[in-house]
Amino acid sequence: MNPKAIILALSTVALAGCSTPRKPIPLPNGGQGFSVSCINDQETCYKDAATTCKGPYELTDRTSQITYLGYGQTMTTLTYMVECKKQ
């Protein structure tokens, strides 16, 4: 299989997870938040967090994971924990 086709397929699957409805999760501070993930682009995470919260939010934690895809290609998965703020 073509390496670019593999990368495209993996990216599509990963990005599909970003469009699913989010369930609230408990935060360490006792509040309620959401986990927002995206691939290779933190701006997408920020926009997704604003959409999920329907407005302002606070970034409470973030992680990144780099996956080697072969042929010198990598994919970075960014996961942000956000707490929605009241408007």
C-alpha positions as CSV (number, residue, x, y, z in Angstrom):
1,M,0.0,0.0,0.0
2,N,1.2,3.5,-0.8
3,P,2.6,5.3,2.3
4,K,0.7,8.4,1.5
5,A,-2.5,6.4,1.4
6,I,-1.8,4.9,4.8
7,I,-1.2,8.3,6.3
8,L,-4.4,9.7,4.8
9,A,-6.4,6.7,6.1
10,L,-5.0,7.0,9.6
11,S,-5.5,10.8,9.6
12,T,-9.1,10.4,8.5
13,V,-9.9,7.8,11.2
14,A,-8.2,10.0,13.8
15,L,-10.1,13.1,12.7
16,A,-13.4,11.3,12.6
17,G,-13.1,11.0,16.4
18,C,-13.1,14.8,16.7
19,S,-16.6,15.1,15.3
20,T,-18.4,12.8,17.8
21,P,-20.4,14.3,20.7
22,R,-18.4,14.6,23.8
23,K,-19.3,13.3,27.2
24,P,-18.3,15.4,30.2
25,I,-15.5,14.0,32.3
26,P,-14.5,14.9,35.9
27,L,-11.5,17.2,36.3
28,P,-8.9,17.0,39.1
29,N,-10.2,20.3,40.5
30,G,-13.7,18.8,40.9
31,G,-15.1,20.6,37.9
32,Q,-16.5,19.1,34.8
33,G,-14.6,19.2,31.5
34,F,-14.0,17.6,28.1
35,S,-11.2,15.9,26.3
36,V,-10.5,17.4,22.9
37,S,-8.1,15.6,20.4
38,C,-6.7,16.6,17.1
39,I,-4.0,15.6,14.7
40,N,-0.9,17.7,13.9
41,D,-2.7,21.1,14.3
42,Q,-3.3,22.8,17.7
43,E,-5.6,25.4,16.1
44,T,-8.0,22.6,15.3
45,C,-8.0,21.7,19.0
46,Y,-8.7,25.3,20.1
47,K,-11.6,25.6,17.6
48,D,-13.0,22.3,18.6
49,A,-12.8,23.2,22.3
50,A,-14.6,26.5,21.7
51,T,-17.3,24.7,19.7
52,T,-17.7,22.0,22.4
53,C,-18.0,24.6,25.1
54,K,-20.1,26.9,23.0
55,G,-17.9,29.8,24.0
56,P,-15.0,30.4,26.4
57,Y,-13.0,27.6,28.0
58,E,-9.9,27.1,30.1
59,L,-7.2,24.7,29.1
60,T,-6.5,22.6,32.2
61,D,-4.0,20.0,30.7
62,R,-2.5,18.9,27.5
63,T,-0.6,15.9,26.2
64,S,0.9,15.0,22.9
65,Q,1.9,11.6,21.4
66,I,4.0,11.2,18.3
67,T,3.4,8.1,16.2
68,Y,5.9,6.9,13.6
69,L,4.0,6.0,10.5
70,G,7.0,4.7,8.5
71,Y,8.9,6.2,5.6
72,G,10.0,9.1,7.7
73,Q,6.4,10.2,8.4
74,T,5.1,11.0,11.9
75,M,1.7,11.9,13.2
76,T,1.3,14.0,16.4
77,T,-1.9,13.4,18.4
78,L,-2.7,16.4,20.7
79,T,-5.2,15.9,23.5
80,Y,-6.4,18.9,25.5
81,M,-8.5,18.8,28.7
82,V,-10.7,21.9,28.8
83,E,-13.2,23.3,31.3
84,C,-16.0,25.3,29.8
85,K,-16.5,28.8,31.3
86,K,-19.9,30.5,31.7
87,Q,-20.4,33.4,29.4
